[in-house]
Amino acid sequence: MARSIELGKSGIRVHPIALGANAVGGHNLYQNLDEEAGRQVVRDAIDAGVTLIDTAYIYGPERSEELVGEAIKDYNREDIVIATKAAHAFDESGDQYFDNSPEFLKQAVEDALKRLQTDYIDLFYIHFPDEDTSKDEAVEALAELKSQGKIRAIGVSNFSIEQLKEADKNGHVDVYQGQYNLFDRSAEKDLLEYTADNQITFVPYFPLAAGLLAGKYDENTKFEDLRADLPFYKEEQFKENLKKVDELKKIAEEKGEEVAHIVLAFYLTRPSMDLLIPGAKNGEQIRSNLRAAEIELTEAEISRIDEIFS
């Protein structure tokens, strides 16, 4: 197997580039998704050497997990690492809230197992913190499921540093997933230090800032999907960000690589940031993403990127 990393202290090893599957059945996130294309992108990822597929209850809702479950049927289950997440709940009037209670999490795992058509989930995350449940109590419920073999590793996502410390009180947390990209490096303040010190893998989401860091856009590009609401796409900031991306393009050209690969390779130089989950729409994009794990950046290149996005 090509280069691999361990998820926290779990003993589970995966390729450092995974597939973020929010565009597989994520009908509530993207318009006009083709479900067969979604299944195919999962198959293409596995065929290309990706070992971890990252999904969640709320992508769809539910549909992404179902499509991932259908797509992996033709493969040896032991060769595939499935990560999924839950916390979203809906009240009688259809309003959304977050729930981390042990009862909710145990039921969420049972439901996800059915949708994924599998006996175990490799990595299960609490997707968002709620306001009421103590985080160590929530994680203890997952530790119980782990002892029953229903999940193999425990993750938390979108937790503050205080919530992460509480969740990890007994050392059960293997993976932390949070927003991090070159435009938003706030996690470097305290989260990355904590995850590095406690053998927790840090997984950044929006690693390419929804495509902006791939160097694909210019100031005439218009957005009508989830990008329209993201801070790095707001008008003045967007123009400033494009200038920074132009600087990245120079580094990429000197190296004969694509901008996106340079960005992803930079992340893999950060402490505890061992796993990346870029999305992809087809096999070609997946094979392209995998290239990032092969790139070695020099100290000078790392410093230059650091400086552009200081």
N, C-alpha and C positions, 0 to 999 in steps of 0.2 A: 504493500500500500504506500502511496505517496505520503508526503509529510503529514503528520497528525499531531493533535494536541489533546490533552485531557480536560474534560469538563470539571473544573474545580477539583474536588477530592473524590469524585465518583468512580474513577476507574474506567469511565466511558471515554473512548478515544474517537475523535472525528477529524475529518479534513478541516483546516481552518476557514475555508470558504463554504458556507452553507447556502441553502435557498430560502429566502424570505418569501412565504407563500400567500401574502395578503392579496395578490392579484389572481390567485387561484380560487375562484368562487367568491371573492370579496365584493359581491354585488352592491353592498352598501358603501363601498369605498371608491369603486371605479365604475364608469359607465360601459355598457355594451361588452361585457366580458363573455368570451366564448368558453363554455365549460369543457368541451373536448380539448381545446387548446390548453386549458388549465391542467387537465390530467396529463397531457403530453409534455408540458414543461416539467412536471414532476418526474416523468419517465426519463426525459432528456437529461435532467440533472443527475439522476442516479447513474445513467449510462455514461455520463461524462466524468464520474468519479466523486460527485458530491455525496456525502454520507449523512448529512443532517438536513431535515426539512422542518422549517419553523412555521407553525400555523397558530390559530387561536379560535376559540369559540366565536368571538365577535366578528371574525372575517366572514361575512355572509348575511347575518349570523348563521353559524353551524355549517354552511355549505362548503367552506374551505376544508374543514376536517373531513367531511364526507368524500369530497373529491380526492383528497390525499389518500384516504383509506382505499378508495377504488383503484387509484393509480398504482399503489404499491403491491397489489394482490399478486402480480406476476413475479415478484422478487422474493428472495430469501429475507424474511423479516429480520433476521439477526444481523443482516448487513446494513440495515437502515436505522437511523436514529431519528425518532420523531419527538419534536418539541411542540407542546401546545400550552395554552394559557386560558385562565378563566378568572372572573371577578364580576363581570357585567351581569346585572339582574334587572328585571323589569317589573314594576308594580302593576296593579290592576288597570290603571289608566294608561299603561304603556310607557310611563316615564322610567328612564334608566337610572340605576344607582349601582354602587359597588358593594360586594359582600365578601368578606374574608372569613366568615364564621366556619368553624370545623364542619358543621352539618352541610353548609353550602359547598365547601370545597370537596368533601367526600362524594357528594352527589354529582358535582361537576366532573370529577374524574370518571365516575361510572358512566355518565352520559357521553363523555368524550371517547371512552373505550368503545362504546357501541358505534358512534359515528365513524371512528377510525377503523372499525372492524378488527380490533387487535386485543390481545390479552394484557398488554402492558404499555405504558407510555414511558419513553426513555427519560424525558425531561419535562416536568410539569411546573409551570410558573403561576404564581399569584400575579395576575395581569396588572391590577392597580390596587393601591391600598384603600381600605374603607376607613371610616372615622371611628368605628366602635371596637373592633376586635383587636386585642393585643397581638402584636405580630409574632411573638414567640408561640402563642397559643395556636395561631393559624398554621405556622410551620410545623408544630408538633403533630397536627392532624395529618400533614403530608408525610411526616416521618413515620407515622403509623401505617400509612398506605405503602410506604417504601418497604417497611418490614414485612408487609403482606405480598410484596412482589408486583403490586399494581403500578408503581412508578419506580424509576431507577435513580433519578436525581431530582433535586429540588431547586427551583429558581424563584426569584422575585423580580418584579419589573416596576419601574416608575416610583420606587420607594425613595424617600429622603434618606440622608445618611443616618439620621436618628432611627428611622423605621428599619433600615437595613441592620443596624447594630442590634436592635431589639429582636428582629427576626432570626439573627444569627447567634443569639445568646448561647445556644448549645452546639454551635458549629455545624448546623445541618445544611446551611445554604451553600450550594455548589456554583450557582450562576446568578449573575445580576444583569438585567437588561435595562438600559436606559438611553435617553437621547444623548448622542454625541456625534458631532461631525466638526469639520474645520471651522464652520461658522458659529458653532455653539460648543465651546470647550469647558463649560462650567463644571462638568464632572471631574475635571482635573483638580479642582479645589480640594476635595476630600474623598469623593467616592473611589477614584482610581487608587488612591493611596491605601484605603481600607481594603479594597478587593485584592490588591497585590499582597498586602500583609497577611491576609487570611485565606489565601489559596482559593479565591473565588474568581471564576472567569467572568470578565466584563464583556458583555455583548452590546455594541452600539447599534441603536436603530436609527433610521434615516441616515445611514452612513454616507450616502452620496447626496444628501439634502434633496431627496426626491428628484434626482437627475441633474441638479444645478452643478454639482461637483464633477459631473461626467463631461462637462464642457460642451454640452449639446445646444445650449440656448444663447440667444443674443437679446438685445433690449427690445426687439420687436415681437418676441415670443409672448403669446397670450395664454393664460391658464384658466380653465373652467372646472377643474377637478379639485381634489383636496389641497393641491398646491396653492390655490388662490388664497387660502387662509393661513398659510405658513409665514412666519415672520421674515424669513430670508428671501421671500418673494415680493414683499411690499416695495412699492415703487422706488423710493430713494435708495433703500438698502439693497435692492436688487441690482441697481446700477453699480453700486460700490462693490458688491459681491462679484459681478461679472469682471471687474478690473482685476480682482484677486485671482479669479480663475484664469485670466489671460496670463498672469505670471506663472501659474502652474503649467500652462500649456508650453511655456518655454522649457521648463524642466523636462516635461514629457518628450518634447521634440529632441532635446539633447540626448535623451536616453533611448529614443526610438520606441517609446511605449505610449499607450493611451493615457489620457488624463485620469480616468477613473481608476486605472490600475495603480498609478502612482499614489493616489489618495488612499486606496485600500492598503497598499503596501506600507504607507506611513502609519496607518492605524496599528498594523501588526508590530510596530516598533514601540508602542505604548505599553507601560507595565500592566500586566494582567489582561490586556485586550488581545485575546488569542483567537477569538472566533468572530467572523463577520457574516452578516445575513443579507447581502444585497438581493433585491428582487430581480426577476428576469421574465421576459415575455416569450422567449424561445431558446432553443438549444444553443444557438450561436452566441447569444448574450451570456449564457451560463459558462460556455467554454472560455469566453472572453474574461468573465469574472475570475475564473480559476487561475488565470495568468498572474493575478496579483500576488498569489502565494509564492511565486517563483522569483519575484523581483527583489533584488538586494539593493537597498538605498545606501549611499555613502553617508558618513557623518555630516559632510558638508551639505548634501541634499536635504537631509533631515532638518538641519539648522535653517536652511533657506525656507523650507515649508513652514517651519515653526515661526519664523519671522514674518512671512507674508500674512499669516493668520494669527498673529500674536494677540 
